[in-house]
Amino acid sequence: MFKKIIAALIDKPFLTSIFVVDLAILLLHKPPFIFSLVMMSALIGMSMYFGQKIALFKQP
């Protein structure tokens, strides 16, 4: 399971770096409200993309 997650993150290094930096900025800094909303929506979009890419739970 963890091998699949790491492999998917290594496969897309640019998106992974944007994801990590976006998460760090939202957690460690206090950005303005509108910028925070834009960053949060980008974080949610990247999370959904990585969720589709990894697909840990297969449904029949």
DSSP file (Angstrom, degrees, kcal/mol; ACC not computed):
  #  RESIDUE AA STRUCTURE BP1 BP2  ACC     N-H-->O    O-->H-N    N-H-->O    O-->H-N    TCO  KAPPA ALPHA  PHI   PSI    X-CA   Y-CA   Z-CA
    1    1 A M     >        0   0    0      0, 0.0     4,-1.7     0, 0.0     5,-0.1   0.000 360.0 360.0 360.0 -49.2    0.0    0.0    0.0
    2    2 A F  H  >  +     0   0    0      1,-0.2     4,-2.6     2,-0.2     5,-0.2   0.838 360.0  57.6 -70.0 -31.0    2.7    2.5    1.0
    3    3 A K  H  > S+     0   0    0      1,-0.2     4,-2.4     2,-0.2    -1,-0.2   0.893 106.0  50.1 -63.1 -38.7    4.8    1.4   -2.0
    4    4 A K  H  > S+     0   0    0      2,-0.2     4,-2.0     1,-0.2    -2,-0.2   0.886 111.6  47.9 -67.4 -39.3    1.9    2.4   -4.3
    5    5 A I  H  X S+     0   0    0     -4,-1.7     4,-2.1     2,-0.2    -2,-0.2   0.944 114.3  45.3 -66.2 -48.3    1.5    5.8   -2.7
    6    6 A I  H  X S+     0   0    0     -4,-2.6     4,-2.5     1,-0.2     5,-0.2   0.899 112.2  52.2 -63.4 -40.7    5.2    6.6   -2.8
    7    7 A A  H  X S+     0   0    0     -4,-2.4     4,-1.8    -5,-0.2    -1,-0.2   0.899 109.9  48.8 -63.2 -40.1    5.5    5.4   -6.4
    8    8 A A  H  X S+     0   0    0     -4,-2.0     4,-0.9     2,-0.2    -1,-0.2   0.877 112.9  47.6 -67.7 -36.7    2.6    7.6   -7.5
    9    9 A L  H  < S+     0   0    0     -4,-2.1     7,-0.3     1,-0.2     3,-0.2   0.874 113.6  46.7 -71.8 -36.5    4.1   10.6   -5.7
   10   10 A I  H  < S+     0   0    0     -4,-2.5    -2,-0.2     1,-0.2    -1,-0.2   0.814 104.4  63.0 -72.6 -29.7    7.5   10.0   -7.3
   11   11 A D  H  < S+     0   0    0     -4,-1.8    -1,-0.2     1,-0.3    -2,-0.2   0.827 111.9  35.9 -64.0 -32.5    5.9    9.5  -10.7
   12   12 A K     X  +     0   0    0     -4,-0.9     4,-2.1    -3,-0.2    -1,-0.3  -0.706  69.5 166.2-120.7  76.9    4.7   13.1  -10.7
   13   13 A P  H  > S+     0   0    0      0, 0.0     4,-2.3     0, 0.0     5,-0.2   0.843  74.3  53.2 -66.6 -33.5    7.4   15.2   -9.0
   14   14 A F  H  > S+     0   0    0      2,-0.2     4,-2.1     1,-0.2     5,-0.2   0.949 112.9  42.4 -67.1 -47.7    6.1   18.6  -10.1
   15   15 A L  H  > S+     0   0    0      1,-0.2     4,-2.5     2,-0.2    -1,-0.2   0.870 113.7  53.6 -66.0 -35.8    2.6   18.0   -8.7
   16   16 A T  H  X S+     0   0    0     -4,-2.1     4,-2.5    -7,-0.3    -1,-0.2   0.912 108.9  48.2 -65.1 -41.8    4.0   16.4   -5.5
   17   17 A S  H  X S+     0   0    0     -4,-2.3     4,-2.5     2,-0.2     5,-0.2   0.900 112.5  48.4 -67.0 -39.1    6.2   19.4   -4.9
   18   18 A I  H  X S+     0   0    0     -4,-2.1     4,-2.6     2,-0.2     5,-0.2   0.915 111.8  50.9 -63.8 -41.7    3.3   21.8   -5.4
   19   19 A F  H  X S+     0   0    0     -4,-2.5     4,-2.3     2,-0.2    -2,-0.2   0.924 112.9  44.7 -60.4 -46.9    1.1   19.7   -3.1
   20   20 A V  H  X S+     0   0    0     -4,-2.5     4,-2.5     2,-0.2    -2,-0.2   0.917 115.6  46.2 -67.2 -44.0    3.7   19.7   -0.3
   21   21 A V  H  X S+     0   0    0     -4,-2.5     4,-2.6     2,-0.2     5,-0.2   0.909 112.7  50.6 -66.2 -41.4    4.5   23.4   -0.6
   22   22 A D  H  X S+     0   0    0     -4,-2.6     4,-2.2    -5,-0.2    -2,-0.2   0.924 112.6  46.4 -61.2 -45.6    0.8   24.3   -0.7
   23   23 A L  H  X S+     0   0    0     -4,-2.3     4,-2.1    -5,-0.2    -2,-0.2   0.907 112.6  50.1 -63.9 -42.4    0.1   22.2    2.4
   24   24 A A  H  X S+     0   0    0     -4,-2.5     4,-2.9     2,-0.2     5,-0.4   0.908 110.5  49.3 -64.7 -42.0    3.1   23.6    4.3
   25   25 A I  H  X S+     0   0    0     -4,-2.6     4,-1.8     1,-0.2    -1,-0.2   0.920 112.9  47.2 -63.8 -42.4    2.0   27.2    3.5
   26   26 A L  H  < S+     0   0    0     -4,-2.2    -1,-0.2    -5,-0.2    -2,-0.2   0.854 119.0  40.4 -68.1 -32.9   -1.5   26.6    4.6
   27   27 A L  H  < S+     0   0    0     -4,-2.1    -2,-0.2    -5,-0.2    -1,-0.2   0.875 125.0  32.0 -81.7 -38.0   -0.4   24.9    7.8
   28   28 A L  H  < S+     0   0    0     -4,-2.9     2,-0.3    -5,-0.2    -3,-0.2   0.659 115.9  46.9-100.5 -17.6    2.5   27.1    8.8
   29   29 A H  S  < S-     0   0    0     -4,-1.8     0, 0.0    -5,-0.4     0, 0.0  -0.749  71.9-126.6-120.6 168.3    1.6   30.6    7.6
   30   30 A K        -     0   0    0     -2,-0.3    -4,-0.1    -3,-0.0     3,-0.1  -0.755  35.2-173.7-114.5  82.8   -1.5   32.7    7.8
   31   31 A P        -     0   0    0      0, 0.0     5,-0.0     0, 0.0     0, 0.0  -0.298  37.5 -82.1 -72.3 161.7   -2.2   33.7    4.1
   32   32 A P     >  -     0   0    0      0, 0.0     4,-2.5     0, 0.0     5,-0.2  -0.194  45.9-107.1 -58.5 158.4   -5.0   36.2    3.2
   33   33 A F  H  > S+     0   0    0      1,-0.2     4,-2.2     2,-0.2     5,-0.2   0.904 115.6  44.4 -60.6 -49.8   -8.5   34.7    3.1
   34   34 A I  H  > S+     0   0    0      1,-0.2     4,-2.2     2,-0.2    -1,-0.2   0.923 115.9  47.8 -64.1 -44.5   -9.0   34.8   -0.7
   35   35 A F  H  > S+     0   0    0      1,-0.2     4,-2.5     2,-0.2    -1,-0.2   0.872 110.3  53.8 -62.4 -36.9   -5.5   33.4   -1.4
   36   36 A S  H  X S+     0   0    0     -4,-2.5     4,-2.5     2,-0.2    -2,-0.2   0.893 107.5  50.2 -64.8 -40.1   -6.2   30.7    1.3
   37   37 A L  H  X S+     0   0    0     -4,-2.2     4,-2.3     2,-0.2    -2,-0.2   0.908 111.3  48.4 -64.1 -41.9   -9.4   29.7   -0.5
   38   38 A V  H  X S+     0   0    0     -4,-2.2     4,-2.1     2,-0.2    -2,-0.2   0.922 113.7  46.7 -64.0 -44.0   -7.6   29.4   -3.8
   39   39 A M  H  X S+     0   0    0     -4,-2.5     4,-2.3     1,-0.2    -2,-0.2   0.887 111.6  51.2 -66.6 -38.7   -4.8   27.3   -2.2
   40   40 A M  H  X S+     0   0    0     -4,-2.5     4,-2.3     2,-0.2    -1,-0.2   0.895 109.9  49.4 -66.4 -39.3   -7.3   25.1   -0.4
   41   41 A S  H  X S+     0   0    0     -4,-2.3     4,-2.3     2,-0.2    -1,-0.2   0.885 111.3  49.7 -67.5 -36.6   -9.2   24.4   -3.6
   42   42 A A  H  X S+     0   0    0     -4,-2.1     4,-2.5     2,-0.2    -2,-0.2   0.897 110.5  50.9 -65.3 -39.4   -6.0   23.6   -5.4
   43   43 A L  H  X S+     0   0    0     -4,-2.3     4,-2.0     2,-0.2    -2,-0.2   0.896 111.0  47.7 -64.5 -41.0   -5.1   21.2   -2.5
   44   44 A I  H  X S+     0   0    0     -4,-2.3     4,-2.3     2,-0.2    -2,-0.2   0.909 111.8  50.5 -66.5 -42.3   -8.4   19.5   -2.7
   45   45 A G  H  X S+     0   0    0     -4,-2.3     4,-2.2     1,-0.2    -2,-0.2   0.916 111.8  46.6 -62.1 -43.9   -8.1   19.2   -6.5
   46   46 A M  H  X S+     0   0    0     -4,-2.5     4,-2.8     2,-0.2     5,-0.2   0.867 110.4  54.0 -67.5 -34.6   -4.6   17.6   -6.3
   47   47 A S  H  X S+     0   0    0     -4,-2.0     4,-2.2     2,-0.2    -2,-0.2   0.909 109.5  47.4 -64.3 -41.3   -5.9   15.3   -3.5
   48   48 A M  H  X S+     0   0    0     -4,-2.3     4,-2.1     2,-0.2    -2,-0.2   0.894 112.1  50.7 -66.6 -38.3   -8.7   14.1   -5.8
   49   49 A Y  H  X S+     0   0    0     -4,-2.2     4,-2.4     2,-0.2    -2,-0.2   0.945 112.6  44.9 -63.0 -48.0   -6.2   13.6   -8.7
   50   50 A F  H  X S+     0   0    0     -4,-2.8     4,-2.6     1,-0.2     5,-0.3   0.854 110.2  56.2 -66.0 -33.1   -3.8   11.6   -6.5
   51   51 A G  H  X S+     0   0    0     -4,-2.2     4,-2.2    -5,-0.2     5,-0.3   0.901 111.0  43.4 -63.5 -40.8   -6.7    9.6   -5.1
   52   52 A Q  H  < S+     0   0    0     -4,-2.1    -2,-0.2     2,-0.2    -1,-0.2   0.886 114.8  50.5 -68.8 -39.3   -7.7    8.6   -8.7
   53   53 A K  H  < S+     0   0    0     -4,-2.4    -2,-0.2    -5,-0.2    -1,-0.2   0.895 118.0  37.0 -67.0 -41.0   -4.1    7.9   -9.7
   54   54 A I  H  < S-     0   0    0     -4,-2.6    -2,-0.2    -5,-0.2    -3,-0.2   0.921  79.5-174.8 -80.3 -45.3   -3.4    5.7   -6.7
   55   55 A A     <  +     0   0    0     -4,-2.2    -3,-0.1    -5,-0.3     3,-0.1   0.944   6.3 175.8  47.8  65.1   -6.8    3.9   -6.4
   56   56 A L        +     0   0    0     -5,-0.3     2,-0.7     1,-0.2    -1,-0.1   0.848  65.8  51.4 -68.4 -34.1   -6.1    2.0   -3.3
   57   57 A F  S    S-     0   0    0      2,-0.0     2,-0.4     0, 0.0    -1,-0.2  -0.893  76.0-157.8-112.3 108.3   -9.5    0.6   -2.9
   58   58 A K        -     0   0    0     -2,-0.7    -2,-0.0    -3,-0.1    -3,-0.0  -0.663   5.6-152.5 -84.2 134.5  -10.8   -1.2   -6.1
   59   59 A Q              0   0    0     -2,-0.4    -2,-0.0     1,-0.1    -1,-0.0  -0.874 360.0 360.0-107.0 142.2  -14.6   -1.5   -6.4
   60   60 A P              0   0    0      0, 0.0    -1,-0.1     0, 0.0    -2,-0.0   0.505 360.0 360.0 -70.2 360.0  -16.1   -4.4   -8.4
